[in-house]
Amino acid sequence: MKLYVGNLSYDTSEADIRTAFEGYGNVSSCNLVTDKYTGKSRGFGFVEMESKDEANEAMTNLHDTELNGRNLNINEAKPRTDNRGGGGGFQKKRDGYRENW
């Protein structure tokens, strides 16, 4: 089961997250999301645990607890969708493009 871990301090490392979650079961993977340009933490990450029971126990016990000065926000991770916003300011029209103001 994959968990979203939010409200992380920018000083928190993957090792810090893994250590916190390993107290509740086997951690399959731990991924701290970083900015692609600066390499700095974006303040959230994902932890995948081997069993749903272990993940639920970790979520119950670690949600709203402090890690490196910040209270964690932990939820079950939702699948990523292709609708990630963006848009170039133009809309395709039958005979070409028109500005989308």
N, C-alpha and C positions, 0 to 999 in steps of 0.2 A: 504494500500500500504506500502511495506517495503522499507526502505531507508538504504543505506550503508553510514556510517559517518566515514571518515578517516582523517588522519593527526591530531589525537587527542593528546594533551599533556598527558604524563603519569600521571599527577596529576589530570586529569579530572575524575569526578565520574559520575555514572549513573544519579544521581540527577542533576548535571550540565547540562547534555545532555537533560534530560527530561524538565528542566526549559526552555532551549533555544527553544525547539520545541513546547512546550505548548502555546507559544505566537501565534502560527499559527493554532491551532486546538487541537482536542483530541488525545492524545498519548495512543495507545492500549498497547504497550510494548516498553521497552527500554532495550537493552542488550549490556553491555560493555564486549568485548572479553578479557579474561585474560589468561596468561600463566598457564598451568595446574600444573607446578612444583613450580613456585614462587608466583603465585597468583597476579602478577603485570599486569597492563594493557599492551595490545599488540599494543595500539595506534589506534584502530578502534572499531566500534560497529555498532549496527543496531537499528533503530527506526521504529516502525510500527504505522502508523496513520490510523484513522478510515475511512477517505475518501481520494480518489485520489486527489481531488481538494486541500484539506488541505496539503497533502504531497507535491504536486507540488508547492504550495505557500511557504512552509517551505524550500524546496530545492532551489527555486529561490532566496529567501531572505537571506538564511543562507550560501549558498555556497560561499566560499572564504572570509567569515567574521571571525574575530578573536574570539576564545574562549580559555581562559587561556594561551594566548601568542602564539597560533598556528592558522593558517588559515585553516578552515574546508574544506574538500573535500567531497561533498555530491552527490551521484548518486542513481538511482533506483537500489535496490539490485537485483542481478541475482540469479536464483535458484542454489542451491548447486549441483554439479555433483559428481558422484562416482569416477571420474578420478582425484584423489588428489595426484598423483605422488607416490613417494616411490619406492619400488622395492628392493629386497633383494640381487641383484647382481647375481642371478641365474635365468636361463631360463629353463622351462620344455622342455624336449626333449622326443621323443617317447620312448626311451629305458632308461630313467632316467633323471638325471639333468646334465647340463653342465654350466660351469662358463660363465658369460656374460661380457666379457672384451671388 
